[in-house]
Amino acid sequence: MVNFYNPGMIVIGGGVSKLGNLLLSSIRQSILKRSLPLATKDLPIVFSSLLEDAGVIGAVNLAMDIYLSMERVE
C-alpha cells in the first residue's frame, strides 16, 4: 500500500497502539523491507494522539460525512 498510495505519513491508532515501540519498530522494518526506497525516504510512522479512541472517532466522522452528504442535505 505504501508503494501504491505513497502516503506522507502512517499513523497507528486503536488498541494495537498499546504495544508501544515494539510494534512501531516491527512495522517500520516491514515497510522498509517491502517498499521502494523512494516511497519510504521521508515517511514518518507515528502513533495517533487519539490512541484507543481513534477507531470510534473515525467511525463517528464517517457516519457524519454520510449523514451530511450533499445528496442527503438536498
Biopython code that builds the backbone (N, CA, C, O; Angstrom):
import numpy as np
from Bio.PDB.StructureBuilder import StructureBuilder

atoms = [
    (1, "MET", "N", (0.816, -1.185, 0.000)),
    (1, "MET", "CA", (0.000, 0.000, 0.000)),
    (1, "MET", "C", (0.867, 1.259, 0.000)),
    (1, "MET", "O", (0.483, 2.287, -0.558)),
    (2, "VAL", "N", (2.019, 1.170, 0.621)),
    (2, "VAL", "CA", (2.922, 2.325, 0.634)),
    (2, "VAL", "C", (3.384, 2.637, -0.785)),
    (2, "VAL", "O", (3.431, 3.802, -1.180)),
    (3, "ASN", "N", (3.725, 1.607, -1.552)),
    (3, "ASN", "CA", (4.165, 1.834, -2.925)),
    (3, "ASN", "C", (3.050, 2.396, -3.798)),
    (3, "ASN", "O", (3.306, 3.236, -4.661)),
    (4, "PHE", "N", (1.823, 1.946, -3.586)),
    (4, "PHE", "CA", (0.701, 2.356, -4.423)),
    (4, "PHE", "C", (0.209, 3.758, -4.066)),
    (4, "PHE", "O", (0.045, 4.600, -4.949)),
    (5, "TYR", "N", (-0.025, 4.014, -2.781)),
    (5, "TYR", "CA", (-0.592, 5.294, -2.356)),
    (5, "TYR", "C", (0.442, 6.369, -2.074)),
    (5, "TYR", "O", (0.129, 7.558, -2.142)),
    (6, "ASN", "N", (1.671, 5.971, -1.758)),
    (6, "ASN", "CA", (2.749, 6.902, -1.439)),
    (6, "ASN", "C", (2.303, 7.927, -0.392)),
    (6, "ASN", "O", (2.283, 9.126, -0.670)),
    (7, "PRO", "N", (1.943, 7.457, 0.822)),
    (7, "PRO", "CA", (1.431, 8.385, 1.842)),
    (7, "PRO", "C", (2.518, 9.305, 2.381)),
    (7, "PRO", "O", (3.708, 8.999, 2.308)),
    (8, "GLY", "N", (2.089, 10.419, 2.915)),
    (8, "GLY", "CA", (3.021, 11.359, 3.539)),
    (8, "GLY", "C", (3.332, 10.982, 4.972)),
    (8, "GLY", "O", (4.324, 11.439, 5.540)),
    (9, "MET", "N", (2.470, 10.135, 5.570)),
    (9, "MET", "CA", (2.651, 9.713, 6.953)),
    (9, "MET", "C", (1.801, 8.467, 7.195)),
    (9, "MET", "O", (0.735, 8.310, 6.600)),
    (10, "ILE", "N", (2.275, 7.594, 8.062)),
    (10, "ILE", "CA", (1.486, 6.446, 8.505)),
    (10, "ILE", "C", (1.224, 6.651, 9.987)),
    (10, "ILE", "O", (2.151, 6.823, 10.779)),
    (11, "VAL", "N", (-0.069, 6.630, 10.353)),
    (11, "VAL", "CA", (-0.477, 6.850, 11.742)),
    (11, "VAL", "C", (-1.099, 5.563, 12.268)),
    (11, "VAL", "O", (-2.047, 5.037, 11.685)),
    (12, "ILE", "N", (-0.560, 5.065, 13.370)),
    (12, "ILE", "CA", (-1.047, 3.838, 14.005)),
    (12, "ILE", "C", (-1.900, 4.242, 15.208)),
    (12, "ILE", "O", (-1.461, 5.015, 16.059)),
    (13, "GLY", "N", (-3.125, 3.709, 15.268)),
    (13, "GLY", "CA", (-4.011, 4.044, 16.383)),
    (13, "GLY", "C", (-4.787, 2.835, 16.829)),
    (13, "GLY", "O", (-4.568, 1.727, 16.338)),
    (14, "GLY", "N", (-5.688, 3.043, 17.753)),
    (14, "GLY", "CA", (-6.524, 1.960, 18.258)),
    (14, "GLY", "C", (-5.823, 1.163, 19.337)),
    (14, "GLY", "O", (-4.796, 1.579, 19.874)),
    (15, "GLY", "N", (-6.390, 0.016, 19.645)),
    (15, "GLY", "CA", (-5.875, -0.824, 20.725)),
    (15, "GLY", "C", (-4.466, -1.330, 20.511)),
    (15, "GLY", "O", (-3.736, -1.560, 21.475)),
    (16, "VAL", "N", (-4.071, -1.506, 19.252)),
    (16, "VAL", "CA", (-2.718, -2.013, 18.986)),
    (16, "VAL", "C", (-1.642, -1.013, 19.395)),
    (16, "VAL", "O", (-0.482, -1.389, 19.565)),
    (17, "SER", "N", (-2.009, 0.238, 19.554)),
    (17, "SER", "CA", (-1.009, 1.240, 19.937)),
    (17, "SER", "C", (-0.501, 1.025, 21.360)),
    (17, "SER", "O", (0.516, 1.599, 21.751)),
    (18, "LYS", "N", (-1.211, 0.195, 22.138)),
    (18, "LYS", "CA", (-0.751, -0.125, 23.496)),
    (18, "LYS", "C", (0.545, -0.930, 23.486)),
    (18, "LYS", "O", (1.266, -0.968, 24.483)),
    (19, "LEU", "N", (0.836, -1.568, 22.361)),
    (19, "LEU", "CA", (2.058, -2.376, 22.270)),
    (19, "LEU", "C", (3.321, -1.532, 22.233)),
    (19, "LEU", "O", (4.414, -2.043, 22.480)),
    (20, "GLY", "N", (3.188, -0.255, 21.931)),
    (20, "GLY", "CA", (4.293, 0.683, 22.027)),
    (20, "GLY", "C", (5.347, 0.547, 20.947)),
    (20, "GLY", "O", (5.062, 0.187, 19.804)),
    (21, "ASN", "N", (6.566, 0.844, 21.341)),
    (21, "ASN", "CA", (7.682, 0.930, 20.390)),
    (21, "ASN", "C", (8.028, -0.401, 19.741)),
    (21, "ASN", "O", (8.580, -0.421, 18.641)),
    (22, "LEU", "N", (7.714, -1.514, 20.398)),
    (22, "LEU", "CA", (7.964, -2.825, 19.799)),
    (22, "LEU", "C", (7.151, -2.969, 18.517)),
    (22, "LEU", "O", (7.670, -3.425, 17.498)),
    (23, "LEU", "N", (5.888, -2.584, 18.563)),
    (23, "LEU", "CA", (5.030, -2.626, 17.378)),
    (23, "LEU", "C", (5.532, -1.644, 16.322)),
    (23, "LEU", "O", (5.616, -1.981, 15.141)),
    (24, "LEU", "N", (5.859, -0.450, 16.748)),
    (24, "LEU", "CA", (6.297, 0.582, 15.812)),
    (24, "LEU", "C", (7.570, 0.172, 15.075)),
    (24, "LEU", "O", (7.678, 0.389, 13.868)),
    (25, "SER", "N", (8.518, -0.409, 15.772)),
    (25, "SER", "CA", (9.754, -0.830, 15.109)),
    (25, "SER", "C", (9.501, -1.996, 14.154)),
    (25, "SER", "O", (10.121, -2.063, 13.093)),
    (26, "SER", "N", (8.603, -2.914, 14.512)),
    (26, "SER", "CA", (8.269, -4.029, 13.619)),
    (26, "SER", "C", (7.602, -3.534, 12.343)),
    (26, "SER", "O", (7.919, -4.000, 11.249)),
    (27, "ILE", "N", (6.686, -2.596, 12.484)),
    (27, "ILE", "CA", (6.010, -2.020, 11.311)),
    (27, "ILE", "C", (7.019, -1.299, 10.440)),
    (27, "ILE", "O", (7.015, -1.447, 9.218)),
    (28, "ARG", "N", (7.875, -0.529, 11.064)),
    (28, "ARG", "CA", (8.895, 0.231, 10.313)),
    (28, "ARG", "C", (9.805, -0.708, 9.529)),
    (28, "ARG", "O", (10.080, -0.462, 8.355)),
    (29, "GLN", "N", (10.273, -1.779, 10.163)),
    (29, "GLN", "CA", (11.149, -2.750, 9.483)),
    (29, "GLN", "C", (10.449, -3.404, 8.305)),
    (29, "GLN", "O", (11.027, -3.542, 7.227)),
    (30, "SER", "N", (9.214, -3.803, 8.514)),
    (30, "SER", "CA", (8.450, -4.472, 7.456)),
    (30, "SER", "C", (8.225, -3.544, 6.267)),
    (30, "SER", "O", (8.369, -3.958, 5.116)),
    (31, "ILE", "N", (7.876, -2.301, 6.541)),
    (31, "ILE", "CA", (7.632, -1.342, 5.461)),
    (31, "ILE", "C", (8.922, -1.052, 4.695)),
    (31, "ILE", "O", (8.911, -0.996, 3.465)),
    (32, "LEU", "N", (10.015, -0.871, 5.401)),
    (32, "LEU", "CA", (11.290, -0.589, 4.736)),
    (32, "LEU", "C", (11.747, -1.771, 3.885)),
    (32, "LEU", "O", (12.344, -1.581, 2.826)),
    (33, "LYS", "N", (11.465, -2.993, 4.347)),
    (33, "LYS", "CA", (11.881, -4.189, 3.619)),
    (33, "LYS", "C", (11.045, -4.410, 2.355)),
    (33, "LYS", "O", (11.569, -4.875, 1.343)),
    (34, "ARG", "N", (9.747, -4.081, 2.406)),
    (34, "ARG", "CA", (8.841, -4.412, 1.316)),
    (34, "ARG", "C", (8.525, -3.273, 0.362)),
    (34, "ARG", "O", (7.894, -3.500, -0.670)),
    (35, "SER", "N", (8.939, -2.066, 0.675)),
    (35, "SER", "CA", (8.565, -0.917, -0.144)),
    (35, "SER", "C", (9.764, -0.343, -0.892)),
    (35, "SER", "O", (10.920, -0.592, -0.547)),
    (36, "LEU", "N", (9.458, 0.413, -1.898)),
    (36, "LEU", "CA", (10.503, 1.080, -2.678)),
    (36, "LEU", "C", (11.176, 2.167, -1.845)),
    (36, "LEU", "O", (10.510, 2.844, -1.062)),
    (37, "PRO", "N", (12.481, 2.342, -2.003)),
    (37, "PRO", "CA", (13.187, 3.363, -1.230)),
    (37, "PRO", "C", (12.627, 4.777, -1.434)),
    (37, "PRO", "O", (12.610, 5.576, -0.497)),
    (38, "LEU", "N", (12.180, 5.081, -2.629)),
    (38, "LEU", "CA", (11.625, 6.413, -2.885)),
    (38, "LEU", "C", (10.353, 6.652, -2.076)),
    (38, "LEU", "O", (10.112, 7.774, -1.633)),
    (39, "ALA", "N", (9.536, 5.620, -1.876)),
    (39, "ALA", "CA", (8.282, 5.756, -1.132)),
    (39, "ALA", "C", (8.509, 5.867, 0.370)),
    (39, "ALA", "O", (7.664, 6.414, 1.080)),
    (40, "THR", "N", (9.627, 5.362, 0.864)),
    (40, "THR", "CA", (9.877, 5.365, 2.304)),
    (40, "THR", "C", (10.951, 6.359, 2.730)),
    (40, "THR", "O", (11.307, 6.418, 3.907)),
    (41, "LYS", "N", (11.462, 7.131, 1.797)),
    (41, "LYS", "CA", (12.582, 8.028, 2.081)),
    (41, "LYS", "C", (12.307, 8.949, 3.271)),
    (41, "LYS", "O", (13.101, 8.987, 4.212)),
    (42, "ASP", "N", (11.228, 9.670, 3.248)),
    (42, "ASP", "CA", (10.888, 10.599, 4.332)),
    (42, "ASP", "C", (9.510, 10.252, 4.901)),
    (42, "ASP", "O", (8.677, 11.138, 5.089)),
    (43, "LEU", "N", (9.272, 8.981, 5.172)),
    (43, "LEU", "CA", (7.961, 8.523, 5.617)),
    (43, "LEU", "C", (7.929, 8.359, 7.132)),
    (43, "LEU", "O", (8.472, 7.387, 7.656)),
    (44, "PRO", "N", (7.299, 9.299, 7.848)),
    (44, "PRO", "CA", (7.176, 9.120, 9.296)),
    (44, "PRO", "C", (6.097, 8.087, 9.628)),
    (44, "PRO", "O", (5.033, 8.063, 9.009)),
    (45, "ILE", "N", (6.386, 7.245, 10.604)),
    (45, "ILE", "CA", (5.436, 6.263, 11.102)),
    (45, "ILE", "C", (5.279, 6.568, 12.586)),
    (45, "ILE", "O", (6.223, 6.412, 13.361)),
    (46, "VAL", "N", (4.083, 7.002, 12.982)),
    (46, "VAL", "CA", (3.867, 7.504, 14.337)),
    (46, "VAL", "C", (2.594, 6.915, 14.935)),
    (46, "VAL", "O", (1.761, 6.357, 14.222)),
    (47, "PHE", "N", (2.458, 7.045, 16.237)),
    (47, "PHE", "CA", (1.225, 6.681, 16.916)),
    (47, "PHE", "C", (0.267, 7.860, 16.888)),
    (47, "PHE", "O", (0.688, 9.016, 16.942)),
    (48, "SER", "N", (-1.011, 7.564, 16.804)),
    (48, "SER", "CA", (-2.040, 8.591, 16.852)),
    (48, "SER", "C", (-2.102, 9.172, 18.256)),
    (48, "SER", "O", (-1.917, 8.458, 19.241)),
    (49, "SER", "N", (-2.361, 10.458, 18.341)),
    (49, "SER", "CA", (-2.529, 11.073, 19.656)),
    (49, "SER", "C", (-3.868, 10.670, 20.270)),
    (49, "SER", "O", (-4.098, 10.905, 21.457)),
    (50, "LEU", "N", (-4.762, 10.060, 19.468)),
    (50, "LEU", "CA", (-6.075, 9.635, 19.962)),
    (50, "LEU", "C", (-6.022, 8.262, 20.635)),
    (50, "LEU", "O", (-6.954, 7.887, 21.346)),
    (51, "LEU", "N", (-4.947, 7.516, 20.417)),
    (51, "LEU", "CA", (-4.735, 6.185, 20.973)),
    (51, "LEU", "C", (-5.942, 5.280, 20.777)),
    (51, "LEU", "O", (-6.329, 5.028, 19.635)),
    (52, "GLU", "N", (-6.568, 4.770, 21.879)),
    (52, "GLU", "CA", (-7.656, 3.803, 21.739)),
    (52, "GLU", "C", (-8.927, 4.402, 21.152)),
    (52, "GLU", "O", (-9.774, 3.667, 20.644)),
    (53, "ASP", "N", (-9.075, 5.718, 21.212)),
    (53, "ASP", "CA", (-10.299, 6.365, 20.719)),
    (53, "ASP", "C", (-10.280, 6.607, 19.211)),
    (53, "ASP", "O", (-11.269, 7.092, 18.660)),
    (54, "ALA", "N", (-9.199, 6.287, 18.543)),
    (54, "ALA", "CA", (-9.068, 6.578, 17.108)),
    (54, "ALA", "C", (-10.156, 5.899, 16.284)),
    (54, "ALA", "O", (-10.736, 6.533, 15.402)),
    (55, "GLY", "N", (-10.446, 4.641, 16.544)),
    (55, "GLY", "CA", (-11.459, 3.915, 15.779)),
    (55, "GLY", "C", (-12.852, 4.487, 15.966)),
    (55, "GLY", "O", (-13.607, 4.618, 15.003)),
    (56, "VAL", "N", (-13.196, 4.828, 17.196)),
    (56, "VAL", "CA", (-14.520, 5.384, 17.489)),
    (56, "VAL", "C", (-14.674, 6.758, 16.845)),
    (56, "VAL", "O", (-15.709, 7.050, 16.245)),
    (57, "ILE", "N", (-13.673, 7.585, 16.962)),
    (57, "ILE", "CA", (-13.734, 8.922, 16.374)),
    (57, "ILE", "C", (-13.795, 8.831, 14.855)),
    (57, "ILE", "O", (-14.522, 9.598, 14.223)),
    (58, "GLY", "N", (-13.051, 7.917, 14.261)),
    (58, "GLY", "CA", (-13.104, 7.728, 12.815)),
    (58, "GLY", "C", (-14.475, 7.259, 12.358)),
    (58, "GLY", "O", (-14.977, 7.722, 11.334)),
    (59, "ALA", "N", (-15.092, 6.339, 13.109)),
    (59, "ALA", "CA", (-16.426, 5.844, 12.761)),
    (59, "ALA", "C", (-17.468, 6.957, 12.851)),
    (59, "ALA", "O", (-18.347, 7.055, 11.995)),
    (60, "VAL", "N", (-17.375, 7.787, 13.875)),
    (60, "VAL", "CA", (-18.303, 8.910, 14.017)),
    (60, "VAL", "C", (-18.129, 9.901, 12.866)),
    (60, "VAL", "O", (-19.115, 10.401, 12.324)),
    (61, "ASN", "N", (-16.888, 10.184, 12.494)),
    (61, "ASN", "CA", (-16.646, 11.097, 11.370)),
    (61, "ASN", "C", (-17.189, 10.541, 10.060)),
    (61, "ASN", "O", (-17.753, 11.284, 9.257)),
    (62, "LEU", "N", (-17.023, 9.247, 9.838)),
    (62, "LEU", "CA", (-17.555, 8.614, 8.634)),
    (62, "LEU", "C", (-19.080, 8.689, 8.612)),
    (62, "LEU", "O", (-19.678, 9.007, 7.584)),
    (63, "ALA", "N", (-19.702, 8.396, 9.747)),
    (63, "ALA", "CA", (-21.167, 8.465, 9.830)),
    (63, "ALA", "C", (-21.658, 9.892, 9.576)),
    (63, "ALA", "O", (-22.656, 10.090, 8.883)),
    (64, "MET", "N", (-20.967, 10.871, 10.127)),
    (64, "MET", "CA", (-21.363, 12.270, 9.916)),
    (64, "MET", "C", (-21.196, 12.667, 8.451)),
    (64, "MET", "O", (-22.039, 13.375, 7.902)),
    (65, "ASP", "N", (-20.127, 12.220, 7.825)),
    (65, "ASP", "CA", (-19.917, 12.522, 6.407)),
    (65, "ASP", "C", (-21.042, 11.960, 5.551)),
    (65, "ASP", "O", (-21.537, 12.625, 4.641)),
    (66, "ILE", "N", (-21.438, 10.727, 5.852)),
    (66, "ILE", "CA", (-22.512, 10.100, 5.087)),
    (66, "ILE", "C", (-23.842, 10.802, 5.366)),
    (66, "ILE", "O", (-24.590, 11.101, 4.435)),
    (67, "TYR", "N", (-24.139, 11.066, 6.630)),
    (67, "TYR", "CA", (-25.408, 11.675, 7.000)),
    (67, "TYR", "C", (-25.531, 13.096, 6.454)),
    (67, "TYR", "O", (-26.616, 13.519, 6.055)),
    (68, "LEU", "N", (-24.425, 13.827, 6.436)),
    (68, "LEU", "CA", (-24.458, 15.221, 5.998)),
    (68, "LEU", "C", (-23.991, 15.404, 4.564)),
    (68, "LEU", "O", (-23.649, 16.516, 4.161)),
    (69, "SER", "N", (-23.971, 14.316, 3.784)),
    (69, "SER", "CA", (-23.534, 14.426, 2.391)),
    (69, "SER", "C", (-24.505, 15.310, 1.617)),
    (69, "SER", "O", (-25.656, 15.491, 2.013)),
    (70, "MET", "N", (-24.020, 15.851, 0.518)),
    (70, "MET", "CA", (-24.828, 16.787, -0.273)),
    (70, "MET", "C", (-26.138, 16.165, -0.751)),
    (70, "MET", "O", (-27.157, 16.853, -0.811)),
    (71, "GLU", "N", (-26.129, 14.899, -1.085)),
    (71, "GLU", "CA", (-27.349, 14.242, -1.558)),
    (71, "GLU", "C", (-28.403, 14.192, -0.471)),
    (71, "GLU", "O", (-29.590, 14.361, -0.751)),
    (72, "ARG", "N", (-27.992, 13.966, 0.751)),
    (72, "ARG", "CA", (-28.948, 13.878, 1.861)),
    (72, "ARG", "C", (-29.426, 15.252, 2.289)),
    (72, "ARG", "O", (-30.575, 15.394, 2.705)),
    (73, "VAL", "N", (-28.582, 16.264, 2.199)),
    (73, "VAL", "CA", (-28.956, 17.616, 2.628)),
    (73, "VAL", "C", (-30.023, 18.175, 1.687)),
    (73, "VAL", "O", (-30.947, 18.856, 2.134)),
    (74, "GLU", "N", (-29.905, 17.898, 0.418)),
    (74, "GLU", "CA", (-30.891, 18.396, -0.538)),
    (74, "GLU", "C", (-32.188, 17.685, -0.302)),
    (74, "GLU", "O", (-33.170, 17.947, -0.997)),
]
sb = StructureBuilder()
sb.init_structure("model")
sb.init_model(0)
sb.init_chain("A")
sb.init_seg("    ")
for serial, (resi, resn, name, xyz) in enumerate(atoms, 1):
    if name == "N":
        sb.init_residue(resn, " ", resi, " ")
    sb.init_atom(name, np.array(xyz, "f"), 0.0, 1.0, " ", f" {name:<3s}", serial, name[0])
structure = sb.get_structure()
